[in-house]
Amino acid sequence: HGVTNAIILPYVMEFNVSADPVRFARVAEAMGEPITGLSTRAAADRAVQAVRVLSADVGIPASLADIGVDPAAIPDMADLAVNAIDAPTNPRHFTRDDIVVLFRRSFGLPDA
């Protein structure tokens, strides 16, 4: 579960940056990213990149396929994610189609 979340995290962050760029800029700063002089959005994007680098540094696999998840499971995973109890707390409203795209990206697949 933790590794799966770590693989998906940068894609979810990327999706959510537009909802609260200030929060993500603070994440970048907390992670030691050089954000001085950057726009808030550019600083927020640094947080996403910093998480990708950290994941690689600690050996998190690059995709869900790397841990044996079958891309055919995407529709079922999307249904579960949309109906998850914590879904309403996400910073940005999302649809099932948005979730499908996030999962496809986490497999290294095109958005479709």
N, C-alpha and C positions, 0 to 999 in steps of 0.2 A: 504494500500500500504506500509506504513512504517513498520508495524508488519511483513508483508510478507517478506520484504527485510531483516529485522532483523533475521527472522528464517533462511533464505537462506544464509545470510552473512558468517557464519563460513565455510560452504561448498564451497562457491566461493573463500574465502580466502585460504582454504586448496588446492584448485585446482591451484590457482595463486602463491603460495609460491615459487615454483620452478622457476618461471619467474623472480622474483626479491626478493630474500631472504633478501638482505640488507634493502630494504624498509620495509619489514615485521618485521625485527629485530628492526628497529627504532620505529615501531608501538608498539611493545612489551615494549620497553624502555619507550616510552611516556605514556604507560598505567601503568607504575610502576612495571613491571615484573623484577625479578632479572635475568639478562642475563649475568652478569660478568662471564667470564670463559667458557661460552657456545660457541659452534660453531655457525657460522652465521645461519645455517639451524635450529639448535636447538632453537636459540633465535627467529627465524621467527616462528617456530611452537608454541612458547609460546604466540605469538600474537593471533593465532587462539584460543588457549585454553582460553586466557584472555577474548576474545570476547564471548566465550561460557559461561564463568562464569558471566560476566557482564549481558548478556542476561537473564540468570537464576535469577540473583539478582534483576533485575528490572521487572521480571514477564513476559518476552517474552515466549510465548508457545514453546514447544519443537519441534513441527512438524507442517507442513501445515495442516495435518489432524485435529489437535487440533483447528484450526480456521475454520473448515468446508470445506476445499478444497477437492475435490474428486480426488483421484489418477488417475481416468480415464481422467482427464484434462491434464495430463502430456504431451501427444503429441502436443496438441494445445499450451500449455505454452512454450514448447521447440521451436515451430515454431516462436512464438512471440519473444522469447529471442534471437534467432539466427538472426532475422531480425531487432532487436532493433537498433535505431539510434546510441546508444553509444557502440554497440558491438565492433567496430573497436578500441576503446580505451582500451579494456581489456588488461592487461599486458601479457596474454598468449593467443595464438591462440586457438580457440575451434571449435569443430564440433557440429552438432545437437546431435549426440550420447553422447558427453561429457555433454551437457546440460541435456539430459534425465537422465543421471547418477546423476547429481547434484540434480535434482528434486526428483528422487527416494530416494536419501539419506535424503533429507529434509522431506520426509514422513516416514523415518525409514524403508524403503524397501531395499532389497538387490539390488546390481547393475544390476542384471539380465544377 
